[in-house]
Amino acid sequence: MRPPADSTKEFTDPSVCPTYMYKGDLFPPFLSGSGYILPQAVIPCLYEQTRRLPFLHIDDVFVTGFCAEACGFMRWALIGTDPRAYKGPIVKGWPPGKSRDMNQIMVKNYIVEHCSNQDLSRVKLFIGVKTVATHFEACNTTRETWASFQHNHPDVKVMFFLGEVEDLQLLNHLKLEIQAHCDLVIVHGLDTYQNVTMKTQLGLNPVVSMIMDDDSYLNLQQLHHLISHRLLARPFDNALIGFIFGGEIHFGMQWELQ
């Protein structure tokens, strides 16, 4: 892979939107797939701002919608629909007429199930992995490969975020997984692809430093070195490191913006 690019994009509001990003044709040297690294100072601000977002789902590149106006993109919103006139797809958990206002959707007590013995007091780098309730193999693969770096580094923690399930047998299986690995968090909201924005936003609780997908590979050793030696060597509070797709915005369907 090529080395990361220098600062390429300035946004109108650096206190909210990140200042430094990579060019669209470059990936950071530590990441394969989608993901973002956010320093502690910007996360609470981002978390609060996302509560005001009027969209339901932005496919993977969740921050794009958050910075849409500052980046010069068209803002796209679906606040709700008239149930009598609605002719679009019926998505589980989102009946016609239900508000898409994030501030109305979010709840304060967003954690449904988690490991009560978890101690994150020493963690400096927290990686939240968006996953699905049935992706047991993907989670195990992550645990056995790049996430194993955390075993020798108590300041690093990898945890998996998924939504609520209706299948009681699957829920019981997930509870056993939580007890066995102490790295699964079930958050408020049905575990559907249409809820990926909500899952991402819940993962942006102020203790989280990175959000990524469960089909990505992360070189934690290089990322840990970057965080420990380069980013902390000078003030970098409004930085976001990740991949930006430089092409035009694709409106896939009513539920998503790519």
C-alpha positions as MATLAB code, in Angstrom:
seq = 'MRPPADSTKEFTDPSVCPTYMYKGDLFPPFLSGSGYILPQAVIPCLYEQTRRLPFLHIDDVFVTGFCAEACGFMRWALIGTDPRAYKGPIVKGWPPGKSRDMNQIMVKNYIVEHCSNQDLSRVKLFIGVKTVATHFEACNTTRETWASFQHNHPDVKVMFFLGEVEDLQLLNHLKLEIQAHCDLVIVHGLDTYQNVTMKTQLGLNPVVSMIMDDDSYLNLQQLHHLISHRLLARPFDNALIGFIFGGEIHFGMQWELQ';
ca = [
       0.000    0.000    0.000;
       1.034    3.568   -0.583;
       1.807    5.841    2.369;
      -1.014    8.003    3.747;
      -1.603   11.409    2.260;
      -1.082   14.679    4.054;
      -3.873   17.003    5.083;
      -6.137   17.449    2.071;
      -9.481   18.750    3.254;
     -10.480   21.650    5.482;
     -14.033   21.902    6.776;
     -15.900   25.028    7.734;
     -16.381   24.008   11.351;
     -13.236   22.311   12.721;
     -14.777   22.001   16.166;
     -17.320   19.551   14.766;
     -16.054   18.189   11.468;
     -12.605   16.613   11.230;
      -9.842   18.672    9.653;
      -7.478   16.019    8.306;
      -8.526   13.239    5.978;
      -6.952   11.003    3.380;
      -7.405   11.392   -0.349;
     -10.038    9.251   -1.984;
      -7.551    6.953   -3.711;
      -5.541    6.123   -0.581;
      -6.034    3.773    2.333;
      -4.218    4.201    5.640;
      -1.398    1.632    5.929;
      -2.989   -0.031    8.957;
      -6.494   -0.665    7.658;
      -8.152   -2.831    5.022;
     -11.843   -2.044    4.771;
     -13.814    0.808    6.267;
     -13.122    2.436    9.607;
     -12.402    5.707   11.361;
     -10.075    6.660   14.196;
     -11.218    9.545   16.339;
      -9.283   11.190   19.191;
     -11.041   11.486   22.531;
     -11.702   15.226   22.291;
     -13.846   15.049   19.157;
     -15.921   11.996   20.120;
     -18.294   13.614   22.645;
     -18.950   16.423   20.162;
     -19.572   13.968   17.332;
     -21.799   11.868   19.566;
     -23.976   14.852   20.491;
     -24.133   16.114   16.912;
     -25.266   12.733   15.589;
     -28.259   12.841   17.922;
     -29.544   15.712   15.771;
     -29.127   13.968   12.431;
     -32.377   13.637   10.470;
     -31.367   10.637    8.356;
     -31.883    6.944    8.975;
     -28.985    5.214    7.270;
     -25.779    6.103    5.517;
     -24.074    3.070    4.088;
     -20.805    2.486    6.017;
     -19.422    5.995    5.526;
     -21.518    7.282    8.395;
     -19.546   10.491    8.967;
     -20.148   11.641    5.382;
     -23.735   12.603    6.184;
     -22.676   14.290    9.387;
     -20.285   16.546    7.468;
     -22.425   16.770    4.340;
     -23.112   20.492    4.436;
     -19.543   21.416    5.360;
     -18.246   19.230    2.529;
     -20.608   20.830    0.049;
     -22.785   17.739   -0.400;
     -26.554   17.825   -0.658;
     -28.236   17.060    2.627;
     -30.674   14.201    2.285;
     -33.313   13.533    4.920;
     -36.385   11.441    5.523;
     -38.150   12.681    8.650;
     -41.236   10.536    8.204;
     -43.858    9.562    5.657;
     -47.610    9.540    5.326;
     -48.644    5.902    5.993;
     -51.619    6.259    3.637;
     -49.526    7.448    0.693;
     -46.369    5.413    1.345;
     -45.535    2.957   -1.437;
     -41.902    2.176   -0.619;
     -40.352   -0.963    0.889;
     -41.522   -2.153    4.301;
     -38.437   -2.511    6.463;
     -38.555   -4.469    9.699;
     -38.561   -2.103   12.638;
     -39.367    0.954   10.497;
     -43.094    1.093    9.655;
     -44.372    3.922    7.442;
     -44.798    7.115    9.394;
     -42.161    6.345   12.029;
     -39.868    9.296   12.612;
     -36.322    9.085   11.257;
     -35.201   11.845   13.612;
     -32.157   10.466   15.435;
     -32.841   12.598   18.497;
     -36.229   10.917   18.900;
     -34.896    7.451   18.197;
     -31.942    7.456   20.581;
     -32.347    6.497   24.220;
     -30.042    7.232   27.136;
     -29.889    3.658   28.396;
     -28.846    2.227   25.058;
     -27.065   -0.903   26.307;
     -29.358   -3.935   26.477;
     -26.833   -6.690   27.282;
     -23.123   -6.505   28.063;
     -20.403   -7.992   30.254;
     -20.804   -6.555   33.753;
     -17.205   -7.422   34.680;
     -15.710   -5.246   31.952;
     -13.066   -2.773   33.154;
     -12.120   -0.138   30.578;
     -10.370    2.243   32.964;
      -6.906    1.548   31.475;
      -8.016    1.558   27.842;
      -6.660    4.316   25.610;
      -7.535    2.833   22.215;
     -11.026    1.355   21.954;
     -12.130   -0.328   18.698;
     -15.871   -0.842   18.261;
     -16.677   -3.443   15.604;
     -20.160   -3.325   14.048;
     -21.372   -6.875   13.656;
     -24.549   -8.928   13.230;
     -26.127  -11.314   15.719;
     -25.429  -14.366   13.541;
     -21.825  -13.483   12.638;
     -20.239  -15.751   15.243;
     -17.560  -16.996   12.859;
     -16.575  -13.464   11.821;
     -16.235  -12.403   15.460;
     -14.171  -15.471   16.315;
     -11.928  -14.865   13.318;
     -11.363  -11.289   14.474;
     -10.599  -12.455   18.017;
      -8.087  -15.028   16.795;
      -6.325  -12.736   14.311;
      -5.769   -8.988   14.535;
      -7.757   -8.458   17.766;
      -5.411  -10.817   19.638;
      -2.984   -7.872   19.800;
      -5.001   -6.585   22.767;
      -4.000   -9.536   24.961;
      -0.501   -8.116   25.453;
      -1.619   -4.483   25.436;
      -4.020   -3.619   28.284;
      -4.484   -0.114   26.860;
      -6.210   -1.580   23.755;
      -9.699   -3.091   23.697;
     -11.776   -4.523   20.830;
     -15.522   -4.974   21.338;
     -18.405   -5.967   19.060;
     -21.652   -3.991   18.776;
     -24.897   -5.569   17.603;
     -28.601   -4.831   17.872;
     -31.485   -6.584   19.591;
     -32.841   -9.897   18.263;
     -36.339  -11.358   18.477;
     -35.300  -15.020   18.330;
     -35.099  -16.234   21.954;
     -32.732  -19.103   21.106;
     -30.366  -16.721   19.329;
     -30.559  -14.272   22.244;
     -29.611  -17.020   24.704;
     -26.675  -17.943   22.467;
     -25.551  -14.318   22.428;
     -25.762  -14.142   26.223;
     -23.468  -17.175   26.421;
     -21.075  -15.434   24.015;
     -21.107  -12.332   26.227;
     -20.233  -14.414   29.283;
     -17.546  -16.380   27.454;
     -15.726  -13.518   25.716;
     -16.794  -10.374   27.587;
     -16.502   -8.354   24.370;
     -20.066   -8.293   22.974;
     -22.480   -5.399   23.515;
     -26.147   -5.602   22.509;
     -27.536   -2.109   21.963;
     -31.039   -0.679   21.634;
     -32.711   -1.235   18.245;
     -33.448   -4.236   16.045;
     -30.369   -5.888   14.573;
     -31.034   -5.001   10.928;
     -28.854   -3.504    8.213;
     -31.192   -0.525    8.086;
     -30.163    0.250   11.673;
     -26.436    0.410   10.963;
     -26.346    4.180   11.491;
     -27.958    3.733   14.891;
     -25.505    0.971   15.760;
     -22.604    3.169   14.711;
     -23.884    6.150   16.649;
     -24.378    4.079   19.783;
     -20.819    2.875   19.396;
     -19.690    6.500   19.427;
     -20.291    6.765   23.139;
     -17.434    8.995   24.371;
     -15.243    6.052   25.421;
     -14.975    4.716   21.873;
     -12.034    5.654   19.673;
     -12.726    3.708   16.478;
     -15.666    2.211   14.582;
     -15.272   -0.381   11.824;
     -17.019   -3.319   10.147;
     -16.631   -6.976   11.084;
     -15.378   -7.883    7.598;
     -12.336   -5.622    7.838;
      -8.746   -6.340    8.826;
      -7.016   -3.968   11.200;
      -3.266   -3.931   11.806;
      -3.491   -3.036   15.472;
       0.266   -2.964   15.911;
       0.701   -0.182   13.365;
      -2.378    1.683   14.561;
      -1.246    1.459   18.183;
       2.169    2.803   17.187;
       0.542    5.657   15.257;
      -1.711    6.616   18.155;
       1.036    6.289   20.763;
       3.908    7.988   18.963;
       2.651   10.204   16.147;
      -0.808   11.506   16.961;
      -0.040   12.092   20.635;
       3.220   13.850   19.854;
       1.373   17.069   18.974;
      -2.145   18.509   19.340;
      -4.460   16.590   17.046;
      -7.832   16.955   18.712;
      -9.915   17.565   15.587;
      -8.459   14.818   13.407;
     -10.139   11.884   11.752;
      -8.088    9.259    9.916;
      -9.755    6.986    7.419;
     -10.818    6.448    3.834;
     -12.917    8.903    1.825;
     -14.546    7.808   -1.392;
     -14.016   10.614   -3.875;
     -16.750    9.727   -6.371;
     -20.232   11.159   -6.667;
     -22.890   10.378   -4.084;
     -25.053    7.417   -4.995;
     -28.691    7.411   -3.907;
     -29.290    3.668   -3.728;
     -32.862    3.715   -2.459;
     -35.104    5.421    0.059;
     -33.289    3.933    3.030;
     -29.696    4.653    2.245;
     -27.149    7.087    0.884;
     -23.849    5.745   -0.391;
];
